[in-house]
Amino acid sequence: MLTKRQNLMETIKGGNPDRFVNQYEFMNLIMEAPLGEMAGPGQTIKNGWGITFSWPADQLGGFPVHDDEHKVLKDITDWKNQVKAPAVATSDEAWAAAVAHANAVDRNEEFVTAFVAPGVFEMTHHLMSMEDALMALYEEPEDMHDLIDYLVDYELAYAKELINRIHPDCIFHHDDWGSQRSSFVSPEMFAEFFLPTYKKIYGFYKENGVELIVHHSDSYGVNLVPFMIEMGIDIWQGVMTTNNVPELIEKYGQQMTFMGAIDSGVVDFPGWTPEIVAEYTEKACKECGKLYFIPNLTQGLNFSSFPGVYEETTAVIDRLSKEMF
């Protein structure tokens, strides 16, 4: 029987896996790394960038507060005065728990995986709102390029510390690039602002010993896949069924693996049942096949919003491995 790591590599290289890669099993996520404060259910917090996040207790996630009082960036042309990056944690104490966790991982079995969020696009609209960020790309492109460069410099400073401390084999990087039906920006605009950005970021990780780049975007992104490949993404996590995943695998599978195809919205809700989970999980596995595909809820971490859904999905994938391999 292959290890989780070996089975993952056989799957993404078009080899001979002996079972489905089961959701996040190959990633040992080092969540103790000092990434910055994030809101939990029922919380409102202000992070090191000055962004106020609110997560109402009855909602599935948090989001920045963007009224006039709370916006960090009110005028993109004055971003140098309004946006101040927090210090990257560099003390042994801040990194101690992450280092201990990484050192305890059997790297023959799993990938030591660093979690990085939010991504560069998300940071732009966290600072100033989605509407303002999208308008600024059109109206003030030079300032947006400069702001993005500033955000990249900060991420690379964090990446250096991350690499030196825990020596990750894998990066699980979040940046949502679309809705269920379309990308937030056109491919032409994406190529101008975000392709060179991520070539720099992901290139740095690859140059410093990171074997796998897993990028989360639970959205439509068919029109951005060639750019994902060019920037060095190995696995697109969160790929929704609106992307026609079997078609993507057929066209691009030898260049990138697709992780998802079980839309969280249709299985992860208060009235879920094992039958519903089985229906959508079986459909994904049978349509997408054994290579260049990892069945997974499109949720951006290894849990579900409602208790039991993630575990039930895992159990169904295990059963399908026994039936299909």
Stockholm file with secondary structure:
# STOCKHOLM 1.0

chainA/1-325         MLTKRQNLMETIKGGNPDRFVNQYEFMNLIMEAPLGEMAGPGQTIKNGWGITFSWPADQLGGFPVHDDEHKVLKDITDWKNQVKAPAVATSDEAWAAAVAHANAVDRNEEFVTAFVAPGVFEMTHHLMSMEDALMALYEEPEDMHDLIDYLVDYELAYAKELINRIHPDCIFHHDDWGSQRSSFVSPEMFAEFFLPTYKKIYGFYKENGVELIVHHSDSYGVNLVPFMIEMGIDIWQGVMTTNNVPELIEKYGQQMTFMGAIDSGVVDFPGWTPEIVAEYTEKACKECGKLYFIPNLTQGLNFSSFPGVYEETTAVIDRLSKEMF
#=GR chainA/1-325 SS CCCHHHHHHHHHTTSCCSSCCCTTTTEEEETTSCCCCCCCTTCEEECTTSCEEECCTTSSSCEECCSTTTCSCSCGGGHHHHCCCCCCCCCHHHHHHHHHHHHTSCTTTSEEEEEECSCHHHHHHHHHCHHHHHHHHHHCHHHHHHHHHHHHHHHHHHHHHHHHHHCCSEEEEECCCBCSSSBSSCHHHHHHHTHHHHHHHHHHHHHTTCCEEEEECCSCCGGGHHHHHHHTCSEEEEECGGGCHHHHHHHHTTTCEEEEEECHHHHSSTTCCHHHHHHHHHHHHHHHCSSSEEEEESSSSSSCSSTTHHHHHHHHHHHHHHHHC
#=GC SS_cons         CCCHHHHHHHHHTTSCCSSCCCTTTTEEEETTSCCCCCCCTTCEEECTTSCEEECCTTSSSCEECCSTTTCSCSCGGGHHHHCCCCCCCCCHHHHHHHHHHHHTSCTTTSEEEEEECSCHHHHHHHHHCHHHHHHHHHHCHHHHHHHHHHHHHHHHHHHHHHHHHHCCSEEEEECCCBCSSSBSSCHHHHHHHTHHHHHHHHHHHHHTTCCEEEEECCSCCGGGHHHHHHHTCSEEEEECGGGCHHHHHHHHTTTCEEEEEECHHHHSSTTCCHHHHHHHHHHHHHHHCSSSEEEEESSSSSSCSSTTHHHHHHHHHHHHHHHHC
//
